[in-house]
Amino acid sequence: MSVIQNHPLLHRSVEDLPVSESFRMDFLKAGLETISEALAFNGDTLIAEKQFSYHTITELIKLLDQEGLAKLFKD
């Protein structure tokens, strides 16, 4: 596992992250607890199958970008 994949942000519970309530709810409804779990899917899958809102996708990308991790997100 690379240093980037070991980044603490990826493995913290979304309950403990500085994110919006709608972000948390989208994750919990999808059965995902960490950002690392969400990154197993591409954006289209998160929207179509996991029912993430576009707001949550945008917030996820911004959160990753703040930590230099945006390249982990699969469009």
N, CA, C and O atoms as a Maestro MAE file, in Angstrom:
{
 s_m_m2io_version
 :::
 2.0.0
}

f_m_ct {
 s_m_title
 :::
 protein
 m_atom[300] {
  # First column is atom index #
  i_m_mmod_type
  r_m_x_coord
  r_m_y_coord
  r_m_z_coord
  i_m_residue_number
  s_m_chain_name
  s_m_pdb_residue_name
  s_m_pdb_atom_name
  i_m_atomic_number
  :::
  1 25 0.847 -1.180 0.000 1 A "MET " " N  " 7
  2 3 0.000 0.000 0.000 1 A "MET " " CA " 6
  3 2 0.891 1.242 0.000 1 A "MET " " C  " 6
  4 15 1.824 1.347 0.796 1 A "MET " " O  " 8
  5 25 0.596 2.174 -0.894 2 A "SER " " N  " 7
  6 3 1.441 3.366 -1.000 2 A "SER " " CA " 6
  7 2 1.182 4.330 0.149 2 A "SER " " C  " 6
  8 15 0.219 4.189 0.903 2 A "SER " " O  " 8
  9 25 2.062 5.306 0.258 3 A "VAL " " N  " 7
  10 3 1.917 6.338 1.288 3 A "VAL " " CA " 6
  11 2 0.579 7.052 1.116 3 A "VAL " " C  " 6
  12 15 -0.113 7.331 2.096 3 A "VAL " " O  " 8
  13 25 0.219 7.347 -0.137 4 A "ILE " " N  " 7
  14 3 -1.055 8.032 -0.391 4 A "ILE " " CA " 6
  15 2 -2.221 7.174 0.085 4 A "ILE " " C  " 6
  16 15 -3.136 7.687 0.729 4 A "ILE " " O  " 8
  17 25 -2.207 5.900 -0.213 5 A "GLN " " N  " 7
  18 3 -3.302 5.024 0.181 5 A "GLN " " CA " 6
  19 2 -3.350 4.815 1.693 5 A "GLN " " C  " 6
  20 15 -4.370 4.375 2.223 5 A "GLN " " O  " 8
  21 25 -2.270 5.122 2.381 6 A "ASN " " N  " 7
  22 3 -2.244 5.039 3.840 6 A "ASN " " CA " 6
  23 2 -2.645 6.347 4.506 6 A "ASN " " C  " 6
  24 15 -2.676 6.434 5.733 6 A "ASN " " O  " 8
  25 25 -2.950 7.359 3.712 7 A "HIS " " N  " 7
  26 3 -3.299 8.675 4.266 7 A "HIS " " CA " 6
  27 2 -4.456 8.514 5.261 7 A "HIS " " C  " 6
  28 15 -5.446 7.851 4.953 7 A "HIS " " O  " 8
  29 25 -4.338 9.108 6.437 8 A "PRO " " N  " 7
  30 3 -5.361 8.941 7.483 8 A "PRO " " CA " 6
  31 2 -6.762 9.376 7.061 8 A "PRO " " C  " 6
  32 15 -7.746 8.792 7.515 8 A "PRO " " O  " 8
  33 25 -6.870 10.382 6.209 9 A "LEU " " N  " 7
  34 3 -8.190 10.851 5.769 9 A "LEU " " CA " 6
  35 2 -8.998 9.719 5.138 9 A "LEU " " C  " 6
  36 15 -10.215 9.642 5.308 9 A "LEU " " O  " 8
  37 25 -8.318 8.857 4.422 10 A "LEU " " N  " 7
  38 3 -9.008 7.796 3.680 10 A "LEU " " CA " 6
  39 2 -9.624 6.740 4.578 10 A "LEU " " C  " 6
  40 15 -10.550 6.039 4.169 10 A "LEU " " O  " 8
  41 25 -9.123 6.621 5.787 11 A "HIS " " N  " 7
  42 3 -9.558 5.528 6.653 11 A "HIS " " CA " 6
  43 2 -10.345 5.981 7.889 11 A "HIS " " C  " 6
  44 15 -10.775 5.157 8.696 11 A "HIS " " O  " 8
  45 25 -10.527 7.288 8.026 12 A "ARG " " N  " 7
  46 3 -11.353 7.802 9.127 12 A "ARG " " CA " 6
  47 2 -12.825 7.628 8.780 12 A "ARG " " C  " 6
  48 15 -13.206 7.711 7.613 12 A "ARG " " O  " 8
  49 25 -13.633 7.393 9.769 13 A "SER " " N  " 7
  50 3 -15.072 7.293 9.560 13 A "SER " " CA " 6
  51 2 -15.609 8.629 9.058 13 A "SER " " C  " 6
  52 15 -15.174 9.686 9.513 13 A "SER " " O  " 8
  53 25 -16.550 8.581 8.123 14 A "VAL " " N  " 7
  54 3 -17.148 9.834 7.650 14 A "VAL " " CA " 6
  55 2 -17.829 10.578 8.789 14 A "VAL " " C  " 6
  56 15 -18.042 11.788 8.708 14 A "VAL " " O  " 8
  57 25 -18.169 9.857 9.843 15 A "GLU " " N  " 7
  58 3 -18.767 10.489 11.020 15 A "GLU " " CA " 6
  59 2 -17.786 11.460 11.678 15 A "GLU " " C  " 6
  60 15 -18.204 12.401 12.353 15 A "GLU " " O  " 8
  61 25 -16.487 11.236 11.484 16 A "ASP " " N  " 7
  62 3 -15.452 12.049 12.126 16 A "ASP " " CA " 6
  63 2 -14.830 13.088 11.196 16 A "ASP " " C  " 6
  64 15 -13.883 13.772 11.584 16 A "ASP " " O  " 8
  65 25 -15.343 13.213 9.993 17 A "LEU " " N  " 7
  66 3 -14.770 14.147 9.026 17 A "LEU " " CA " 6
  67 2 -15.541 15.461 9.005 17 A "LEU " " C  " 6
  68 15 -16.733 15.487 9.311 17 A "LEU " " O  " 8
  69 25 -14.862 16.562 8.642 18 A "PRO " " N  " 7
  70 3 -15.531 17.854 8.547 18 A "PRO " " CA " 6
  71 2 -16.293 17.973 7.224 18 A "PRO " " C  " 6
  72 15 -15.869 18.677 6.307 18 A "PRO " " O  " 8
  73 25 -17.417 17.273 7.147 19 A "VAL " " N  " 7
  74 3 -18.219 17.226 5.923 19 A "VAL " " CA " 6
  75 2 -19.668 17.577 6.240 19 A "VAL " " C  " 6
  76 15 -20.075 17.609 7.401 19 A "VAL " " O  " 8
  77 25 -20.430 17.837 5.197 20 A "SER " " N  " 7
  78 3 -21.839 18.194 5.376 20 A "SER " " CA " 6
  79 2 -22.654 16.976 5.817 20 A "SER " " C  " 6
  80 15 -22.241 15.827 5.657 20 A "SER " " O  " 8
  81 25 -23.804 17.272 6.368 21 A "GLU " " N  " 7
  82 3 -24.712 16.200 6.799 21 A "GLU " " CA " 6
  83 2 -25.181 15.382 5.594 21 A "GLU " " C  " 6
  84 15 -25.327 14.164 5.698 21 A "GLU " " O  " 8
  85 25 -25.418 16.029 4.467 22 A "SER " " N  " 7
  86 3 -25.861 15.285 3.283 22 A "SER " " CA " 6
  87 2 -24.760 14.344 2.787 22 A "SER " " C  " 6
  88 15 -25.057 13.251 2.304 22 A "SER " " O  " 8
  89 25 -23.501 14.754 2.901 23 A "PHE " " N  " 7
  90 3 -22.366 13.894 2.555 23 A "PHE " " CA " 6
  91 2 -22.391 12.644 3.431 23 A "PHE " " C  " 6
  92 15 -22.307 11.522 2.931 23 A "PHE " " O  " 8
  93 25 -22.506 12.849 4.734 24 A "ARG " " N  " 7
  94 3 -22.558 11.709 5.669 24 A "ARG " " CA " 6
  95 2 -23.714 10.778 5.337 24 A "ARG " " C  " 6
  96 15 -23.555 9.557 5.319 24 A "ARG " " O  " 8
  97 25 -24.866 11.356 5.078 25 A "MET " " N  " 7
  98 3 -26.049 10.542 4.807 25 A "MET " " CA " 6
  99 2 -25.890 9.730 3.524 25 A "MET " " C  " 6
  100 15 -26.280 8.564 3.479 25 A "MET " " O  " 8
  101 25 -25.324 10.334 2.485 26 A "ASP " " N  " 7
  102 3 -25.106 9.586 1.240 26 A "ASP " " CA " 6
  103 2 -24.180 8.394 1.482 26 A "ASP " " C  " 6
  104 15 -24.425 7.301 0.972 26 A "ASP " " O  " 8
  105 25 -23.125 8.603 2.252 27 A "PHE " " N  " 7
  106 3 -22.200 7.513 2.564 27 A "PHE " " CA " 6
  107 2 -22.914 6.417 3.358 27 A "PHE " " C  " 6
  108 15 -22.818 5.237 3.023 27 A "PHE " " O  " 8
  109 25 -23.620 6.812 4.397 28 A "LEU " " N  " 7
  110 3 -24.269 5.818 5.253 28 A "LEU " " CA " 6
  111 2 -25.358 5.056 4.507 28 A "LEU " " C  " 6
  112 15 -25.495 3.846 4.686 28 A "LEU " " O  " 8
  113 25 -26.140 5.752 3.666 29 A "LYS " " N  " 7
  114 3 -27.174 5.077 2.871 29 A "LYS " " CA " 6
  115 2 -26.571 4.069 1.910 29 A "LYS " " C  " 6
  116 15 -27.173 3.039 1.608 29 A "LYS " " O  " 8
  117 25 -25.364 4.382 1.431 30 A "ALA " " N  " 7
  118 3 -24.679 3.485 0.487 30 A "ALA " " CA " 6
  119 2 -23.945 2.352 1.201 30 A "ALA " " C  " 6
  120 15 -23.398 1.458 0.555 30 A "ALA " " O  " 8
  121 25 -23.932 2.391 2.538 31 A "GLY " " N  " 7
  122 3 -23.238 1.362 3.299 31 A "GLY " " CA " 6
  123 2 -21.728 1.551 3.328 31 A "GLY " " C  " 6
  124 15 -20.981 0.599 3.552 31 A "GLY " " O  " 8
  125 25 -21.283 2.776 3.104 32 A "LEU " " N  " 7
  126 3 -19.853 3.089 3.091 32 A "LEU " " CA " 6
  127 2 -19.510 3.880 4.343 32 A "LEU " " C  " 6
  128 15 -20.235 4.797 4.727 32 A "LEU " " O  " 8
  129 25 -18.408 3.521 4.973 33 A "GLU " " N  " 7
  130 3 -18.024 4.193 6.215 33 A "GLU " " CA " 6
  131 2 -16.799 5.082 6.061 33 A "GLU " " C  " 6
  132 15 -16.583 5.984 6.871 33 A "GLU " " O  " 8
  133 25 -15.994 4.836 5.029 34 A "THR " " N  " 7
  134 3 -14.765 5.617 4.850 34 A "THR " " CA " 6
  135 2 -14.644 6.079 3.395 34 A "THR " " C  " 6
  136 15 -15.290 5.539 2.497 34 A "THR " " O  " 8
  137 25 -13.816 7.074 3.195 35 A "ILE " " N  " 7
  138 3 -13.556 7.554 1.840 35 A "ILE " " CA " 6
  139 2 -12.861 6.464 1.030 35 A "ILE " " C  " 6
  140 15 -13.120 6.320 -0.164 35 A "ILE " " O  " 8
  141 25 -11.994 5.709 1.660 36 A "SER " " N  " 7
  142 3 -11.311 4.618 0.976 36 A "SER " " CA " 6
  143 2 -12.311 3.650 0.348 36 A "SER " " C  " 6
  144 15 -12.107 3.192 -0.777 36 A "SER " " O  " 8
  145 25 -13.372 3.339 1.056 37 A "GLU " " N  " 7
  146 3 -14.396 2.436 0.521 37 A "GLU " " CA " 6
  147 2 -15.070 3.044 -0.707 37 A "GLU " " C  " 6
  148 15 -15.351 2.335 -1.674 37 A "GLU " " O  " 8
  149 25 -15.330 4.339 -0.677 38 A "ALA " " N  " 7
  150 3 -15.981 5.004 -1.807 38 A "ALA " " CA " 6
  151 2 -15.070 5.044 -3.030 38 A "ALA " " C  " 6
  152 15 -15.543 4.986 -4.165 38 A "ALA " " O  " 8
  153 25 -13.766 5.143 -2.798 39 A "LEU " " N  " 7
  154 3 -12.826 5.245 -3.914 39 A "LEU " " CA " 6
  155 2 -12.680 3.938 -4.696 39 A "LEU " " C  " 6
  156 15 -12.014 3.905 -5.730 39 A "LEU " " O  " 8
  157 25 -13.289 2.881 -4.214 40 A "ALA " " N  " 7
  158 3 -13.301 1.623 -4.964 40 A "ALA " " CA " 6
  159 2 -14.225 1.735 -6.186 40 A "ALA " " C  " 6
  160 15 -14.192 0.888 -7.080 40 A "ALA " " O  " 8
  161 25 -15.048 2.793 -6.211 41 A "PHE " " N  " 7
  162 3 -16.027 2.994 -7.287 41 A "PHE " " CA " 6
  163 2 -15.683 4.257 -8.066 41 A "PHE " " C  " 6
  164 15 -15.053 5.171 -7.534 41 A "PHE " " O  " 8
  165 25 -16.099 4.303 -9.328 42 A "ASN " " N  " 7
  166 3 -15.923 5.546 -10.083 42 A "ASN " " CA " 6
  167 2 -17.124 6.459 -9.835 42 A "ASN " " C  " 6
  168 15 -18.114 6.052 -9.228 42 A "ASN " " O  " 8
  169 25 -17.019 7.688 -10.309 43 A "GLY " " N  " 7
  170 3 -18.070 8.673 -10.070 43 A "GLY " " CA " 6
  171 2 -19.436 8.241 -10.578 43 A "GLY " " C  " 6
  172 15 -20.442 8.426 -9.893 43 A "GLY " " O  " 8
  173 25 -19.478 7.667 -11.774 44 A "ASP " " N  " 7
  174 3 -20.758 7.235 -12.339 44 A "ASP " " CA " 6
  175 2 -21.426 6.175 -11.469 44 A "ASP " " C  " 6
  176 15 -22.639 6.204 -11.264 44 A "ASP " " O  " 8
  177 25 -20.635 5.249 -10.965 45 A "THR " " N  " 7
  178 3 -21.178 4.190 -10.102 45 A "THR " " CA " 6
  179 2 -21.675 4.769 -8.784 45 A "THR " " C  " 6
  180 15 -22.727 4.369 -8.286 45 A "THR " " O  " 8
  181 25 -20.923 5.708 -8.218 46 A "LEU " " N  " 7
  182 3 -21.356 6.321 -6.960 46 A "LEU " " CA " 6
  183 2 -22.692 7.028 -7.129 46 A "LEU " " C  " 6
  184 15 -23.523 7.019 -6.221 46 A "LEU " " O  " 8
  185 25 -22.901 7.639 -8.289 47 A "ILE " " N  " 7
  186 3 -24.163 8.342 -8.531 47 A "ILE " " CA " 6
  187 2 -25.284 7.360 -8.877 47 A "ILE " " C  " 6
  188 15 -26.362 7.412 -8.285 47 A "ILE " " O  " 8
  189 25 -25.030 6.472 -9.828 48 A "ALA " " N  " 7
  190 3 -26.078 5.580 -10.324 48 A "ALA " " CA " 6
  191 2 -26.443 4.463 -9.358 48 A "ALA " " C  " 6
  192 15 -27.624 4.200 -9.128 48 A "ALA " " O  " 8
  193 25 -25.439 3.807 -8.793 49 A "GLU " " N  " 7
  194 3 -25.711 2.641 -7.957 49 A "GLU " " CA " 6
  195 2 -25.745 2.954 -6.467 49 A "GLU " " C  " 6
  196 15 -26.540 2.375 -5.726 49 A "GLU " " O  " 8
  197 25 -24.893 3.861 -6.031 50 A "LYS " " N  " 7
  198 3 -24.817 4.186 -4.599 50 A "LYS " " CA " 6
  199 2 -25.683 5.390 -4.252 50 A "LYS " " C  " 6
  200 15 -25.842 5.733 -3.080 50 A "LYS " " O  " 8
  201 25 -26.248 6.035 -5.290 51 A "GLN " " N  " 7
  202 3 -27.190 7.142 -5.131 51 A "GLN " " CA " 6
  203 2 -26.587 8.365 -4.447 51 A "GLN " " C  " 6
  204 15 -27.281 9.077 -3.721 51 A "GLN " " O  " 8
  205 25 -25.298 8.610 -4.675 52 A "PHE " " N  " 7
  206 3 -24.667 9.828 -4.188 52 A "PHE " " CA " 6
  207 2 -25.229 11.010 -4.986 52 A "PHE " " C  " 6
  208 15 -25.526 10.877 -6.173 52 A "PHE " " O  " 8
  209 25 -25.370 12.142 -4.341 53 A "SER " " N  " 7
  210 3 -25.773 13.357 -5.047 53 A "SER " " CA " 6
  211 2 -24.539 13.959 -5.715 53 A "SER " " C  " 6
  212 15 -23.404 13.642 -5.359 53 A "SER " " O  " 8
  213 25 -24.783 14.828 -6.683 54 A "TYR " " N  " 7
  214 3 -23.662 15.526 -7.315 54 A "TYR " " CA " 6
  215 2 -22.955 16.407 -6.285 54 A "TYR " " C  " 6
  216 15 -21.743 16.609 -6.369 54 A "TYR " " O  " 8
  217 25 -23.696 16.925 -5.327 55 A "HIS " " N  " 7
  218 3 -23.099 17.735 -4.258 55 A "HIS " " CA " 6
  219 2 -22.088 16.903 -3.478 55 A "HIS " " C  " 6
  220 15 -20.995 17.381 -3.176 55 A "HIS " " O  " 8
  221 25 -22.441 15.674 -3.152 56 A "THR " " N  " 7
  222 3 -21.533 14.804 -2.404 56 A "THR " " CA " 6
  223 2 -20.292 14.490 -3.221 56 A "THR " " C  " 6
  224 15 -19.185 14.479 -2.682 56 A "THR " " O  " 8
  225 25 -20.459 14.233 -4.517 57 A "ILE " " N  " 7
  226 3 -19.308 13.964 -5.383 57 A "ILE " " CA " 6
  227 2 -18.379 15.177 -5.398 57 A "ILE " " C  " 6
  228 15 -17.162 15.034 -5.284 57 A "ILE " " O  " 8
  229 25 -18.958 16.368 -5.539 58 A "THR " " N  " 7
  230 3 -18.165 17.604 -5.549 58 A "THR " " CA " 6
  231 2 -17.446 17.792 -4.226 58 A "THR " " C  " 6
  232 15 -16.267 18.145 -4.202 58 A "THR " " O  " 8
  233 25 -18.148 17.559 -3.127 59 A "GLU " " N  " 7
  234 3 -17.548 17.705 -1.799 59 A "GLU " " CA " 6
  235 2 -16.425 16.681 -1.595 59 A "GLU " " C  " 6
  236 15 -15.395 16.996 -0.998 59 A "GLU " " O  " 8
  237 25 -16.625 15.478 -2.083 60 A "LEU " " N  " 7
  238 3 -15.608 14.435 -1.982 60 A "LEU " " CA " 6
  239 2 -14.346 14.841 -2.743 60 A "LEU " " C  " 6
  240 15 -13.236 14.707 -2.227 60 A "LEU " " O  " 8
  241 25 -14.514 15.330 -3.952 61 A "ILE " " N  " 7
  242 3 -13.366 15.746 -4.756 61 A "ILE " " CA " 6
  243 2 -12.633 16.905 -4.088 61 A "ILE " " C  " 6
  244 15 -11.402 16.919 -4.049 61 A "ILE " " O  " 8
  245 25 -13.375 17.871 -3.563 62 A "LYS " " N  " 7
  246 3 -12.745 19.009 -2.873 62 A "LYS " " CA " 6
  247 2 -11.980 18.546 -1.637 62 A "LYS " " C  " 6
  248 15 -10.868 19.009 -1.381 62 A "LYS " " O  " 8
  249 25 -12.568 17.642 -0.880 63 A "LEU " " N  " 7
  250 3 -11.911 17.117 0.319 63 A "LEU " " CA " 6
  251 2 -10.621 16.398 -0.051 63 A "LEU " " C  " 6
  252 15 -9.587 16.598 0.588 63 A "LEU " " O  " 8
  253 25 -10.682 15.563 -1.080 64 A "LEU " " N  " 7
  254 3 -9.488 14.861 -1.544 64 A "LEU " " CA " 6
  255 2 -8.437 15.840 -2.053 64 A "LEU " " C  " 6
  256 15 -7.248 15.681 -1.777 64 A "LEU " " O  " 8
  257 25 -8.880 16.854 -2.797 65 A "ASP " " N  " 7
  258 3 -7.960 17.833 -3.363 65 A "ASP " " CA " 6
  259 2 -7.222 18.606 -2.271 65 A "ASP " " C  " 6
  260 15 -6.034 18.892 -2.413 65 A "ASP " " O  " 8
  261 25 -7.905 18.942 -1.199 66 A "GLN " " N  " 7
  262 3 -7.283 19.662 -0.086 66 A "GLN " " CA " 6
  263 2 -6.119 18.880 0.516 66 A "GLN " " C  " 6
  264 15 -5.188 19.465 1.070 66 A "GLN " " O  " 8
  265 25 -6.179 17.573 0.403 67 A "GLU " " N  " 7
  266 3 -5.141 16.709 0.970 67 A "GLU " " CA " 6
  267 2 -4.170 16.197 -0.093 67 A "GLU " " C  " 6
  268 15 -3.301 15.374 0.197 67 A "GLU " " O  " 8
  269 25 -4.321 16.688 -1.327 68 A "GLY " " N  " 7
  270 3 -3.450 16.241 -2.411 68 A "GLY " " CA " 6
  271 2 -3.769 14.835 -2.889 68 A "GLY " " C  " 6
  272 15 -2.904 14.140 -3.420 68 A "GLY " " O  " 8
  273 25 -5.013 14.421 -2.700 69 A "LEU " " N  " 7
  274 3 -5.403 13.044 -3.025 69 A "LEU " " CA " 6
  275 2 -6.399 12.957 -4.177 69 A "LEU " " C  " 6
  276 15 -6.918 11.875 -4.451 69 A "LEU " " O  " 8
  277 25 -6.674 14.053 -4.849 70 A "ALA " " N  " 7
  278 3 -7.718 14.062 -5.879 70 A "ALA " " CA " 6
  279 2 -7.465 13.046 -6.983 70 A "ALA " " C  " 6
  280 15 -8.410 12.546 -7.594 70 A "ALA " " O  " 8
  281 25 -6.210 12.738 -7.241 71 A "LYS " " N  " 7
  282 3 -5.917 11.779 -8.312 71 A "LYS " " CA " 6
  283 2 -6.419 10.373 -7.998 71 A "LYS " " C  " 6
  284 15 -6.469 9.523 -8.888 71 A "LYS " " O  " 8
  285 25 -6.784 10.122 -6.763 72 A "LEU " " N  " 7
  286 3 -7.330 8.809 -6.399 72 A "LEU " " CA " 6
  287 2 -8.772 8.624 -6.860 72 A "LEU " " C  " 6
  288 15 -9.260 7.499 -6.969 72 A "LEU " " O  " 8
  289 25 -9.452 9.745 -7.128 73 A "PHE " " N  " 7
  290 3 -10.866 9.666 -7.540 73 A "PHE " " CA " 6
  291 2 -10.954 9.276 -9.006 73 A "PHE " " C  " 6
  292 15 -10.314 9.886 -9.862 73 A "PHE " " O  " 8
  293 25 -11.753 8.255 -9.286 74 A "LYS " " N  " 7
  294 3 -11.942 7.789 -10.648 74 A "LYS " " CA " 6
  295 2 -13.178 8.458 -11.227 74 A "LYS " " C  " 6
  296 15 -14.285 8.272 -10.722 74 A "LYS " " O  " 8
  297 25 -12.988 9.246 -12.301 75 A "ASP " " N  " 7
  298 3 -14.128 9.919 -12.937 75 A "ASP " " CA " 6
  299 2 -15.134 8.915 -13.440 75 A "ASP " " C  " 6
  300 15 -16.159 9.297 -14.005 75 A "ASP " " O  " 8
  :::
 }
 m_bond[299] {
  # First column is bond index #
  i_m_from
  i_m_to
  i_m_order
  :::
  1 1 2 1
  2 2 3 1
  3 3 4 2
  4 3 5 1
  5 5 6 1
  6 6 7 1
  7 7 8 2
  8 7 9 1
  9 9 10 1
  10 10 11 1
  11 11 12 2
  12 11 13 1
  13 13 14 1
  14 14 15 1
  15 15 16 2
  16 15 17 1
  17 17 18 1
  18 18 19 1
  19 19 20 2
  20 19 21 1
  21 21 22 1
  22 22 23 1
  23 23 24 2
  24 23 25 1
  25 25 26 1
  26 26 27 1
  27 27 28 2
  28 27 29 1
  29 29 30 1
  30 30 31 1
  31 31 32 2
  32 31 33 1
  33 33 34 1
  34 34 35 1
  35 35 36 2
  36 35 37 1
  37 37 38 1
  38 38 39 1
  39 39 40 2
  40 39 41 1
  41 41 42 1
  42 42 43 1
  43 43 44 2
  44 43 45 1
  45 45 46 1
  46 46 47 1
  47 47 48 2
  48 47 49 1
  49 49 50 1
  50 50 51 1
  51 51 52 2
  52 51 53 1
  53 53 54 1
  54 54 55 1
  55 55 56 2
  56 55 57 1
  57 57 58 1
  58 58 59 1
  59 59 60 2
  60 59 61 1
  61 61 62 1
  62 62 63 1
  63 63 64 2
  64 63 65 1
  65 65 66 1
  66 66 67 1
  67 67 68 2
  68 67 69 1
  69 69 70 1
  70 70 71 1
  71 71 72 2
  72 71 73 1
  73 73 74 1
  74 74 75 1
  75 75 76 2
  76 75 77 1
  77 77 78 1
  78 78 79 1
  79 79 80 2
  80 79 81 1
  81 81 82 1
  82 82 83 1
  83 83 84 2
  84 83 85 1
  85 85 86 1
  86 86 87 1
  87 87 88 2
  88 87 89 1
  89 89 90 1
  90 90 91 1
  91 91 92 2
  92 91 93 1
  93 93 94 1
  94 94 95 1
  95 95 96 2
  96 95 97 1
  97 97 98 1
  98 98 99 1
  99 99 100 2
  100 99 101 1
  101 101 102 1
  102 102 103 1
  103 103 104 2
  104 103 105 1
  105 105 106 1
  106 106 107 1
  107 107 108 2
  108 107 109 1
  109 109 110 1
  110 110 111 1
  111 111 112 2
  112 111 113 1
  113 113 114 1
  114 114 115 1
  115 115 116 2
  116 115 117 1
  117 117 118 1
  118 118 119 1
  119 119 120 2
  120 119 121 1
  121 121 122 1
  122 122 123 1
  123 123 124 2
  124 123 125 1
  125 125 126 1
  126 126 127 1
  127 127 128 2
  128 127 129 1
  129 129 130 1
  130 130 131 1
  131 131 132 2
  132 131 133 1
  133 133 134 1
  134 134 135 1
  135 135 136 2
  136 135 137 1
  137 137 138 1
  138 138 139 1
  139 139 140 2
  140 139 141 1
  141 141 142 1
  142 142 143 1
  143 143 144 2
  144 143 145 1
  145 145 146 1
  146 146 147 1
  147 147 148 2
  148 147 149 1
  149 149 150 1
  150 150 151 1
  151 151 152 2
  152 151 153 1
  153 153 154 1
  154 154 155 1
  155 155 156 2
  156 155 157 1
  157 157 158 1
  158 158 159 1
  159 159 160 2
  160 159 161 1
  161 161 162 1
  162 162 163 1
  163 163 164 2
  164 163 165 1
  165 165 166 1
  166 166 167 1
  167 167 168 2
  168 167 169 1
  169 169 170 1
  170 170 171 1
  171 171 172 2
  172 171 173 1
  173 173 174 1
  174 174 175 1
  175 175 176 2
  176 175 177 1
  177 177 178 1
  178 178 179 1
  179 179 180 2
  180 179 181 1
  181 181 182 1
  182 182 183 1
  183 183 184 2
  184 183 185 1
  185 185 186 1
  186 186 187 1
  187 187 188 2
  188 187 189 1
  189 189 190 1
  190 190 191 1
  191 191 192 2
  192 191 193 1
  193 193 194 1
  194 194 195 1
  195 195 196 2
  196 195 197 1
  197 197 198 1
  198 198 199 1
  199 199 200 2
  200 199 201 1
  201 201 202 1
  202 202 203 1
  203 203 204 2
  204 203 205 1
  205 205 206 1
  206 206 207 1
  207 207 208 2
  208 207 209 1
  209 209 210 1
  210 210 211 1
  211 211 212 2
  212 211 213 1
  213 213 214 1
  214 214 215 1
  215 215 216 2
  216 215 217 1
  217 217 218 1
  218 218 219 1
  219 219 220 2
  220 219 221 1
  221 221 222 1
  222 222 223 1
  223 223 224 2
  224 223 225 1
  225 225 226 1
  226 226 227 1
  227 227 228 2
  228 227 229 1
  229 229 230 1
  230 230 231 1
  231 231 232 2
  232 231 233 1
  233 233 234 1
  234 234 235 1
  235 235 236 2
  236 235 237 1
  237 237 238 1
  238 238 239 1
  239 239 240 2
  240 239 241 1
  241 241 242 1
  242 242 243 1
  243 243 244 2
  244 243 245 1
  245 245 246 1
  246 246 247 1
  247 247 248 2
  248 247 249 1
  249 249 250 1
  250 250 251 1
  251 251 252 2
  252 251 253 1
  253 253 254 1
  254 254 255 1
  255 255 256 2
  256 255 257 1
  257 257 258 1
  258 258 259 1
  259 259 260 2
  260 259 261 1
  261 261 262 1
  262 262 263 1
  263 263 264 2
  264 263 265 1
  265 265 266 1
  266 266 267 1
  267 267 268 2
  268 267 269 1
  269 269 270 1
  270 270 271 1
  271 271 272 2
  272 271 273 1
  273 273 274 1
  274 274 275 1
  275 275 276 2
  276 275 277 1
  277 277 278 1
  278 278 279 1
  279 279 280 2
  280 279 281 1
  281 281 282 1
  282 282 283 1
  283 283 284 2
  284 283 285 1
  285 285 286 1
  286 286 287 1
  287 287 288 2
  288 287 289 1
  289 289 290 1
  290 290 291 1
  291 291 292 2
  292 291 293 1
  293 293 294 1
  294 294 295 1
  295 295 296 2
  296 295 297 1
  297 297 298 1
  298 298 299 1
  299 299 300 2
  :::
 }
}
